[in-house]
Amino acid sequence: MLKICNLTEIELFHMRASWTYLSLGIIFEVLGTICMKFAEGFTKWLPSVLVFVFYGLSLCLLILVLKKFEVSTAYAIWASLGTALIAVVGMVAFNETVSFTKIASIGLIVVGILGLELYD
């Protein structure tokens, strides 16, 4: 079997699948959070239902990721990237305030994620 960075083709496939699941899980988490905004305190039925659908999908994908990733790393990436993305969505789509502190904080989140992944 082909070895790339000490991984077989099958191991590499599973690692890529885990990253795909993690990426999709983050996207579903962000979609669920956006639906929270539109649910208006659970007074709108469709966005209210979608909150649970998207968060359910997100957590199911996170569970699949945990087959290959350590829980601390997977959850840190999932939660922090979701937080950073929803902050950007809030500023762009919902006209939330944009400040240097917000942008710098999002940058620090990204640096923290890189630190977890590169130096683990």
N, C-alpha and C positions, 0 to 999 in steps of 0.2 A: 504494500500500500504506500501511497505517496505521503511523505512526511513534510509538513509545513510548520515551522516553529514547534517541532516536537508533537504535532497533532496529526492524527490520521485524517483521511478525507471524511470519514463518518463523524469523528469528533469535531472537525471544522464545520461540517454541516449543522451539527447540533448547537455549536456555539453561535453560528450565524442565526439559526432559528431562535435561539434565546434572545439575541439582540433585537431581532424583529419583533418578538413577543413583547419585549420590554418597551420598544418604541411605540407599538400599538397600544400597550397598556397606558402609557403616558398620554397618548392622544385621546384615548377614551376617558381618562381621568379629567383632562382639560375640557372635553366636551360635556362631561357630567357637571363640572363646575360652572360652565357657561349656562347650562340648563337651569342650575340653581338660581342664577340671576333672572332668567326669564320666568321661573316658576312663581315668583312674587309671593313667597311665603306659602307655597303649596296651594295657591288659589287658582293657578292655571294647570289643568289636568295633564295636557300633553308634555310640557316641559317637566312637570313633577314626576311623571312616569319615566321619562328619559333620564332623569337624574339617577334613578335606581338601575336602569338598564345599562347606562354607560359605566357607572361605578362597578356594577356586577361584572361586566366584561373586563374592565380594568383589573379588578382583583383576580379574576380567573386567569388572565394572562400573567399576572405577577406570580401566581402560584406555579405556573408552568416554568417561568424563569428560574424559580428557586431550585429546579432540578440541576441546574448548571452553575448558578451564581451563589455566592455566600449571601445570607439574608441581609446582613448589614450593608453590603455594597449595593445589592439590588434595590432595597428599600430606600437607601439614601439617594440613589440616582433617580428612582421613580418619583419620590416625593419632591426632591429639589428641582428637577427639570420641570415637573408639573407646576410647581410654584413659580418658577421663572417664566414659563410660557404663559401662565394665566395672568401674571403681572403685565407682560407685554400685550396680551389680548385686551386687558383692562384699559391700558393706556391708548391702544390703537382703536379698538372697536367701541369702547364705552366712555371715551373721553375722560378717563381718570387722569389725575395730575401726573405730570412728568417732571421729575426733578433729578438733579445730579445724584443725590443720595439713592434714589430708586434705581437709576441706571447702574451706578457703581455697585449697589447691593446685588443686582442681577448678575453683574460681571463676577462678583465674588462667589456667587453660587456656582457659576460655570467653572471657575478656577477650582473650587472645592471638589466638584465632580471629576474634573481631570486629575486632580491629586489622588482621589480614591482609586481611579482606574489605572493611572500610570504607575503609581508607586505602591501598589498593593502586592 
